[in-house]
Amino acid sequence: MMTPSYQGFVTQMLVANAFTTIQLLLADSRSDASTVEENLRVFVSDALTGLLDRYRVTDNQAEVSG
């Protein structure tokens, strides 16, 4: 089970990473808005997929991998 403290940490990290990613993508003058949007969507999806995989629930029992 994810502790409230770790939930707060994960939230802060996802927000900080997303913000930094947006800044980097927008700084690249070759990127258009649709590219920035797609890259950000993939980044957030990958981050959440990893988090959900780590805290998957099986038979109502939390299982933490790694």
N, CA, C and O atoms as CSV, one atom per row, in Angstrom:
chain,resi,resn,atom,element,x,y,z
A,1,MET,N,N,0.844,-1.183,0.000
A,1,MET,CA,C,0.000,0.000,0.000
A,1,MET,C,C,0.886,1.242,0.000
A,1,MET,O,O,1.920,1.292,0.667
A,2,MET,N,N,0.464,2.216,-0.747
A,2,MET,CA,C,1.228,3.449,-0.835
A,2,MET,C,C,0.887,4.339,0.362
A,2,MET,O,O,-0.283,4.603,0.642
A,3,THR,N,N,1.919,4.790,1.056
A,3,THR,CA,C,1.688,5.651,2.215
A,3,THR,C,C,1.326,7.056,1.755
A,3,THR,O,O,1.698,7.461,0.654
A,4,PRO,N,N,0.607,7.803,2.584
A,4,PRO,CA,C,0.284,9.196,2.234
A,4,PRO,C,C,1.537,10.030,1.965
A,4,PRO,O,O,1.537,10.900,1.095
A,5,SER,N,N,2.592,9.759,2.711
A,5,SER,CA,C,3.840,10.494,2.502
A,5,SER,C,C,4.395,10.231,1.104
A,5,SER,O,O,4.832,11.155,0.418
A,6,TYR,N,N,4.375,8.958,0.684
A,6,TYR,CA,C,4.888,8.630,-0.642
A,6,TYR,C,C,3.957,9.158,-1.728
A,6,TYR,O,O,4.423,9.565,-2.792
A,7,GLN,N,N,2.651,9.160,-1.478
A,7,GLN,CA,C,1.707,9.730,-2.438
A,7,GLN,C,C,2.037,11.201,-2.696
A,7,GLN,O,O,2.032,11.653,-3.841
A,8,GLY,N,N,2.319,11.933,-1.637
A,8,GLY,CA,C,2.684,13.338,-1.779
A,8,GLY,C,C,3.971,13.504,-2.568
A,8,GLY,O,O,4.079,14.384,-3.421
A,9,PHE,N,N,4.947,12.649,-2.275
A,9,PHE,CA,C,6.222,12.689,-2.985
A,9,PHE,C,C,6.019,12.413,-4.474
A,9,PHE,O,O,6.543,13.138,-5.319
A,10,VAL,N,N,5.257,11.363,-4.794
A,10,VAL,CA,C,5.013,11.009,-6.186
A,10,VAL,C,C,4.306,12.146,-6.912
A,10,VAL,O,O,4.662,12.479,-8.043
A,11,THR,N,N,3.322,12.733,-6.278
A,11,THR,CA,C,2.605,13.855,-6.880
A,11,THR,C,C,3.557,14.999,-7.189
A,11,THR,O,O,3.528,15.549,-8.290
A,12,GLN,N,N,4.398,15.362,-6.229
A,12,GLN,CA,C,5.358,16.451,-6.445
A,12,GLN,C,C,6.323,16.119,-7.580
A,12,GLN,O,O,6.633,16.980,-8.403
A,13,MET,N,N,6.796,14.879,-7.626
A,13,MET,CA,C,7.749,14.488,-8.665
A,13,MET,C,C,7.097,14.503,-10.055
A,13,MET,O,O,7.705,14.968,-11.019
A,14,LEU,N,N,5.872,14.002,-10.156
A,14,LEU,CA,C,5.195,14.009,-11.453
A,14,LEU,C,C,4.950,15.432,-11.936
A,14,LEU,O,O,5.144,15.730,-13.115
A,15,VAL,N,N,4.530,16.301,-11.043
A,15,VAL,CA,C,4.289,17.692,-11.422
A,15,VAL,C,C,5.595,18.375,-11.834
A,15,VAL,O,O,5.645,19.060,-12.856
A,16,ALA,N,N,6.644,18.189,-11.043
A,16,ALA,CA,C,7.934,18.802,-11.359
A,16,ALA,C,C,8.487,18.276,-12.682
A,16,ALA,O,O,8.999,19.044,-13.497
A,17,ASN,N,N,8.382,16.967,-12.890
A,17,ASN,CA,C,8.876,16.392,-14.137
A,17,ASN,C,C,8.059,16.855,-15.333
A,17,ASN,O,O,8.622,17.160,-16.384
A,18,ALA,N,N,6.754,16.910,-15.188
A,18,ALA,CA,C,5.913,17.377,-16.281
A,18,ALA,C,C,6.226,18.839,-16.609
A,18,ALA,O,O,6.327,19.202,-17.781
A,19,PHE,N,N,6.377,19.669,-15.591
A,19,PHE,CA,C,6.682,21.085,-15.799
A,19,PHE,C,C,8.021,21.244,-16.521
A,19,PHE,O,O,8.128,22.016,-17.474
A,20,THR,N,N,9.024,20.526,-16.072
A,20,THR,CA,C,10.354,20.598,-16.692
A,20,THR,C,C,10.295,20.092,-18.130
A,20,THR,O,O,10.909,20.674,-19.024
A,21,THR,N,N,9.557,19.012,-18.348
A,21,THR,CA,C,9.424,18.463,-19.696
A,21,THR,C,C,8.768,19.473,-20.626
A,21,THR,O,O,9.216,19.657,-21.758
A,22,ILE,N,N,7.723,20.120,-20.163
A,22,ILE,CA,C,7.046,21.143,-20.967
A,22,ILE,C,C,8.027,22.264,-21.316
A,22,ILE,O,O,8.090,22.705,-22.464
A,23,GLN,N,N,8.785,22.719,-20.329
A,23,GLN,CA,C,9.764,23.778,-20.583
A,23,GLN,C,C,10.774,23.351,-21.642
A,23,GLN,O,O,11.075,24.117,-22.557
A,24,LEU,N,N,11.298,22.136,-21.524
A,24,LEU,CA,C,12.287,21.655,-22.485
A,24,LEU,C,C,11.694,21.522,-23.878
A,24,LEU,O,O,12.324,21.899,-24.866
A,25,LEU,N,N,10.490,20.988,-23.956
A,25,LEU,CA,C,9.863,20.816,-25.261
A,25,LEU,C,C,9.536,22.155,-25.918
A,25,LEU,O,O,9.693,22.309,-27.129
A,26,LEU,N,N,9.084,23.115,-25.125
A,26,LEU,CA,C,8.757,24.423,-25.676
A,26,LEU,C,C,10.004,25.210,-26.062
A,26,LEU,O,O,9.948,26.075,-26.936
A,27,ALA,N,N,11.125,24.912,-25.416
A,27,ALA,CA,C,12.376,25.597,-25.735
A,27,ALA,C,C,12.919,25.145,-27.089
A,27,ALA,O,O,13.726,25.849,-27.697
A,28,ASP,N,N,12.487,23.988,-27.561
A,28,ASP,CA,C,12.920,23.476,-28.854
A,28,ASP,C,C,12.039,24.104,-29.924
A,28,ASP,O,O,10.881,23.719,-30.090
A,29,SER,N,N,12.579,25.050,-30.634
A,29,SER,CA,C,11.780,25.783,-31.621
A,29,SER,C,C,11.311,24.894,-32.771
A,29,SER,O,O,10.439,25.289,-33.545
A,30,ARG,N,N,11.879,23.704,-32.885
A,30,ARG,CA,C,11.461,22.781,-33.943
A,30,ARG,C,C,10.187,22.034,-33.578
A,30,ARG,O,O,9.547,21.451,-34.453
A,31,SER,N,N,9.804,22.038,-32.300
A,31,SER,CA,C,8.621,21.305,-31.855
A,31,SER,C,C,7.372,22.151,-32.027
A,31,SER,O,O,7.336,23.313,-31.622
A,32,ASP,N,N,6.357,21.565,-32.626
A,32,ASP,CA,C,5.078,22.258,-32.687
A,32,ASP,C,C,4.199,21.792,-31.529
A,32,ASP,O,O,4.560,20.863,-30.807
A,33,ALA,N,N,3.063,22.428,-31.356
A,33,ALA,CA,C,2.197,22.144,-30.203
A,33,ALA,C,C,1.748,20.688,-30.170
A,33,ALA,O,O,1.659,20.099,-29.093
A,34,SER,N,N,1.467,20.102,-31.321
A,34,SER,CA,C,0.993,18.712,-31.328
A,34,SER,C,C,2.110,17.753,-30.902
A,34,SER,O,O,1.840,16.740,-30.258
A,35,THR,N,N,3.350,18.063,-31.254
A,35,THR,CA,C,4.479,17.237,-30.832
A,35,THR,C,C,4.676,17.335,-29.329
A,35,THR,O,O,4.885,16.324,-28.659
A,36,VAL,N,N,4.610,18.550,-28.800
A,36,VAL,CA,C,4.741,18.757,-27.357
A,36,VAL,C,C,3.642,18.001,-26.629
A,36,VAL,O,O,3.907,17.327,-25.634
A,37,GLU,N,N,2.417,18.106,-27.114
A,37,GLU,CA,C,1.285,17.426,-26.484
A,37,GLU,C,C,1.479,15.915,-26.491
A,37,GLU,O,O,1.269,15.263,-25.468
A,38,GLU,N,N,1.876,15.349,-27.624
A,38,GLU,CA,C,2.067,13.909,-27.723
A,38,GLU,C,C,3.207,13.437,-26.822
A,38,GLU,O,O,3.068,12.426,-26.134
A,39,ASN,N,N,4.314,14.145,-26.818
A,39,ASN,CA,C,5.441,13.765,-25.964
A,39,ASN,C,C,5.064,13.823,-24.487
A,39,ASN,O,O,5.448,12.943,-23.717
A,40,LEU,N,N,4.330,14.831,-24.093
A,40,LEU,CA,C,3.899,14.952,-22.706
A,40,LEU,C,C,2.913,13.844,-22.341
A,40,LEU,O,O,2.975,13.291,-21.243
A,41,ARG,N,N,2.009,13.521,-23.258
A,41,ARG,CA,C,1.042,12.447,-23.015
A,41,ARG,C,C,1.765,11.117,-22.798
A,41,ARG,O,O,1.431,10.373,-21.875
A,42,VAL,N,N,2.740,10.820,-23.631
A,42,VAL,CA,C,3.493,9.573,-23.508
A,42,VAL,C,C,4.281,9.560,-22.202
A,42,VAL,O,O,4.316,8.543,-21.509
A,43,PHE,N,N,4.911,10.683,-21.863
A,43,PHE,CA,C,5.700,10.777,-20.629
A,43,PHE,C,C,4.836,10.490,-19.398
A,43,PHE,O,O,5.210,9.680,-18.550
A,44,VAL,N,N,3.694,11.150,-19.305
A,44,VAL,CA,C,2.809,10.972,-18.148
A,44,VAL,C,C,2.259,9.547,-18.124
A,44,VAL,O,O,2.183,8.929,-17.062
A,45,SER,N,N,1.880,9.031,-19.275
A,45,SER,CA,C,1.364,7.664,-19.355
A,45,SER,C,C,2.408,6.660,-18.887
A,45,SER,O,O,2.093,5.746,-18.125
A,46,ASP,N,N,3.645,6.823,-19.335
A,46,ASP,CA,C,4.709,5.902,-18.924
A,46,ASP,C,C,4.964,5.983,-17.422
A,46,ASP,O,O,5.157,4.959,-16.766
A,47,ALA,N,N,4.966,7.191,-16.881
A,47,ALA,CA,C,5.206,7.356,-15.447
A,47,ALA,C,C,4.096,6.697,-14.634
A,47,ALA,O,O,4.370,6.004,-13.654
A,48,LEU,N,N,2.856,6.907,-15.034
A,48,LEU,CA,C,1.730,6.330,-14.299
A,48,LEU,C,C,1.652,4.821,-14.475
A,48,LEU,O,O,1.280,4.111,-13.541
A,49,THR,N,N,1.995,4.319,-15.653
A,49,THR,CA,C,1.999,2.878,-15.879
A,49,THR,C,C,2.990,2.188,-14.948
A,49,THR,O,O,2.683,1.154,-14.354
A,50,GLY,N,N,4.170,2.767,-14.828
A,50,GLY,CA,C,5.165,2.200,-13.917
A,50,GLY,C,C,4.694,2.214,-12.476
A,50,GLY,O,O,4.883,1.245,-11.742
A,51,LEU,N,N,4.081,3.317,-12.075
A,51,LEU,CA,C,3.579,3.439,-10.709
A,51,LEU,C,C,2.464,2.425,-10.452
A,51,LEU,O,O,2.452,1.762,-9.415
A,52,LEU,N,N,1.534,2.307,-11.391
A,52,LEU,CA,C,0.438,1.357,-11.223
A,52,LEU,C,C,0.939,-0.082,-11.211
A,52,LEU,O,O,0.415,-0.918,-10.475
A,53,ASP,N,N,1.949,-0.372,-12.022
A,53,ASP,CA,C,2.508,-1.717,-12.035
A,53,ASP,C,C,3.148,-2.045,-10.690
A,53,ASP,O,O,3.024,-3.165,-10.194
A,54,ARG,N,N,3.817,-1.085,-10.114
A,54,ARG,CA,C,4.482,-1.309,-8.831
A,54,ARG,C,C,3.469,-1.574,-7.723
A,54,ARG,O,O,3.721,-2.394,-6.841
A,55,TYR,N,N,2.344,-0.898,-7.757
A,55,TYR,CA,C,1.336,-1.026,-6.699
A,55,TYR,C,C,0.076,-1.732,-7.186
A,55,TYR,O,O,-1.033,-1.384,-6.781
A,56,ARG,N,N,0.250,-2.725,-8.057
A,56,ARG,CA,C,-0.917,-3.453,-8.542
A,56,ARG,C,C,-1.567,-4.216,-7.386
A,56,ARG,O,O,-0.902,-4.620,-6.432
A,57,VAL,N,N,-2.862,-4.398,-7.495
A,57,VAL,CA,C,-3.616,-5.095,-6.451
A,57,VAL,C,C,-4.097,-6.428,-7.003
A,57,VAL,O,O,-4.691,-6.490,-8.080
A,58,THR,N,N,-3.838,-7.475,-6.264
A,58,THR,CA,C,-4.245,-8.821,-6.651
A,58,THR,C,C,-5.041,-9.427,-5.501
A,58,THR,O,O,-4.558,-9.488,-4.371
A,59,ASP,N,N,-6.248,-9.870,-5.786
A,59,ASP,CA,C,-7.106,-10.489,-4.767
A,59,ASP,C,C,-7.241,-9.591,-3.535
A,59,ASP,O,O,-7.139,-10.065,-2.403
A,60,ASN,N,N,-7.467,-8.322,-3.754
A,60,ASN,CA,C,-7.625,-7.344,-2.679
A,60,ASN,C,C,-6.408,-7.226,-1.773
A,60,ASN,O,O,-6.513,-6.708,-0.662
A,61,GLN,N,N,-5.287,-7.686,-2.222
A,61,GLN,CA,C,-4.058,-7.626,-1.442
A,61,GLN,C,C,-3.029,-6.828,-2.243
A,61,GLN,O,O,-2.726,-7.177,-3.384
A,62,ALA,N,N,-2.498,-5.768,-1.655
A,62,ALA,CA,C,-1.508,-4.970,-2.351
A,62,ALA,C,C,-0.241,-5.788,-2.550
A,62,ALA,O,O,0.213,-6.485,-1.642
A,63,GLU,N,N,0.312,-5.698,-3.723
A,63,GLU,CA,C,1.563,-6.389,-4.027
A,63,GLU,C,C,2.544,-5.369,-4.569
A,63,GLU,O,O,2.322,-4.786,-5.631
A,64,VAL,N,N,3.618,-5.156,-3.848
A,64,VAL,CA,C,4.621,-4.189,-4.261
A,64,VAL,C,C,5.771,-4.950,-4.888
A,64,VAL,O,O,6.379,-5.817,-4.260
A,65,SER,N,N,6.063,-4.614,-6.138
A,65,SER,CA,C,7.178,-5.270,-6.810
A,65,SER,C,C,8.441,-4.451,-6.620
A,65,SER,O,O,8.390,-3.245,-6.377
A,66,GLY,N,N,9.570,-5.123,-6.734
A,66,GLY,CA,C,10.883,-4.455,-6.655
A,66,GLY,C,C,11.070,-3.793,-5.387
A,66,GLY,O,O,12.116,-3.186,-5.156
